Amino acid sequence: MFPLQNKKILKQQSFSTIELLVSISMILILTGMFLLNYRFQGASRELVDANHIILQKIRETQNLATSSSKLSSGCGTGTPQSYGIYFNENDDFFDIFADKDGEDDYDLIGGDCTCDGVTPTNECIARIFLPATIQISDIKINAGLLDESSPASGWVNFLVKDLSVKMNGENKANIEVETCIKSDCLTNTKKVFINNKGMAEIEE
């Protein structure tokens, strides 16, 4: 009689195959949700970091103009008309340049960042890469105004002689550079705003 009771107790305490499958499925779902949330939080932090990098490099570029910095050896001689920062939509990097020919624009032959004294059209002095999950998603000139435009690329010149600011080679009110998480550019974005006085800030 006792052996029969033990078998009955064991049968009651054991899990069925369906119960085991349900338990494993729930564990896998919860693990997947945790990993997705972890990756999203990591990408969100990188988006914040990317905008702080842009802001920092804008100020460093302004300082080059403010201090009338001379070109480095191999890039040319003397002081350029302006120093600038160049953004291109869908890129995960941006360039800092020296306007050596005084045309208030950014000249570069090919895709590599180069600056030399022989070819005046190569004006790139530094290429700054954003975190791997982030890209530049939109550029606006005169953001929020009636004549707002959205070019594929945008740049800011900080002129050495009078510390004035130009956007895309002209006297504009502002430029707005939007960055996003590559996997979700519709909702996860941040913006850096620069006005014609050279003031820069991060906007949500």
N, C-alpha and C positions, 0 to 999 in steps of 0.2 A: 504493500500500500504506500509506503513512504517514497519509493522510487517514482511512482506515478505522480505524486504531489510535486516532487522536484522538477520533473519534466514540465508539468503545467506552469510552475512558477517561472522557469527559464523561458518558456514560450511567451508568457505574458510580458517579460522584461526585455526581450529581444526586439530589434527594429526590423520592419519589413523592408524589402528592396525599394519600394516606392518612397517610404519615409526617408531612407538614406539618400535617394536621388534628390528629393525635395530639399533636404538639409544641405547637400553639396551645392545645389543650384543657388540657394540663398546665399551661401558663403561666397560663391563666385560672383554673384551680382553685387554684393556689398563690397567685395574687393575691387571690382571694376569701377564702382562709383567712387571709391576712395582714391584710386589711381587717377581717374579723370579729374577729380577735384584738385588733387595734388598738382597735376600738370597745369591745370588752369590757373591756380594760384601762383605757380612759378612763372608762367607767361605774363600774368598781371604785374608781378614784381619787375619783370624784365621790361615791360612797357613803361613803367614809372622810371626805371633806370635809364632807358633810352632817351626819354625827354630831358632828364637831368644832364645826360651827356651832351645833347644838342645845346642846351642852355649854357653849359660850361664852355663849349667850343665857340659859341657865339661871342661870349665875353672875352675869351682868349684872342679871337680874331679882332675884336674891337681894340684890345690892348696893343696889338701889332700896329694898328693905324694910329692910335693915340700916341704911342712912343716913337712914331716914324721909323719903325724898324727897317733896317737895310736887308736886302736880299741875301740869302745864305750863299756861300761859295758854290759855284756850279750852277746856280739858278739865274745869275745875272749880276748886274752891278747897280749900286745906288738904291734908292727907295722907290717902290712902285707908286703909281697914282693912288691906289687903294688896295686894301685887303678885303677879301670877301669869302662868303660861304655859299656853296651851291648844293641844291637839292634836286633830285630827280624822282618822279613818281614811280613807285613799285621797286625802287632800289632798297637794299638793306645797308646802305652806306651813304655818306655825303662827303664832299670835298671842301677843303680850305684852299684858297688860291690867292695869288698875287697878280693884280691887274697891271702887267708890265707894259702893255701897249697903250694904256690910257683910254680904252674904249668902253669902260664900265660894263664889261661882260666877262665871261669865262671862256677861255680858249684852251682846247685840249685835243691833240691828235691821237686817235686810237682810244682804247679804253683804260690803259694803265695810267696811274697817277705819276706824272713826270714833270720836272721843271728844269730847264737848262738854258744856258746863255746863248747857245747857237740857234735854237728854234724859239723865237719869241712867242709862238702860239701855244707852247706848252707852259701852262701857268699853275699847275697843281703843285702845292707844297705839302699837302697831307691828305690822306684818305682815312676817314674815321668809320669803322664798321659798327653797326648796331648789334645788339644781341641777336642770336640766330633765329629767334621766333618773331622778330619785329621787322616791319618794313615801313617805308614812307608811302602813305596811301592817297594823299591829296595835298594840293598846293593851291592857295588862293591869294590873289593880289587884290588889295582894297577890300578885304573881307568885311562883310556886313554893310557895304556901301552900294549905291545904285549901279556903279560901274564895276562891280566885282567880276573877276575873271578867274578861270581855273586852268592855267597853263600846265603842260606836262612837266615842266621844270621851272624852278625859281631860284633866284640868287639875290644876295644882299651885298652891296658894296659899302664899306666904311672908308670914306675918303680921307686921305692923310692931311691934305692942305687945310681943310676947315672942319674936319670931323663930321661932315654931313653924311646922310645915308641915302642910298638909292636902291630901289627894288627893280630887278630885271632891267637895269640900265636907265630907269626913269625916276622922276620924283613922284612917288606914290605915297599913300597914307600908311599902308602896312602890308605885311606878308604873313600868312598863316600856314604853318606846316603841320599836317596831320600825320600821325603814326598810328599803326594798328598791330594787333596780333594777327599774324599771317593766316591763321586758321579761322579767324572771325573778325573780318574788317568791317562788318556792318554795325556791330555794337561795341566792340572793345577798342576804343580809340582815345587818343589824347592829342592835344594841339599845343604847339609853341607859337606864340604871337610876338611879332617884332614890329614896332611902329617906326615912323620916319624920324624919331628923335633917338633911335637906337635902344629904346627900352624893350626888354625881352622878358616874357613871363610864360609860365605853363598854364594852359587852360584845360578844363575838363572837356 
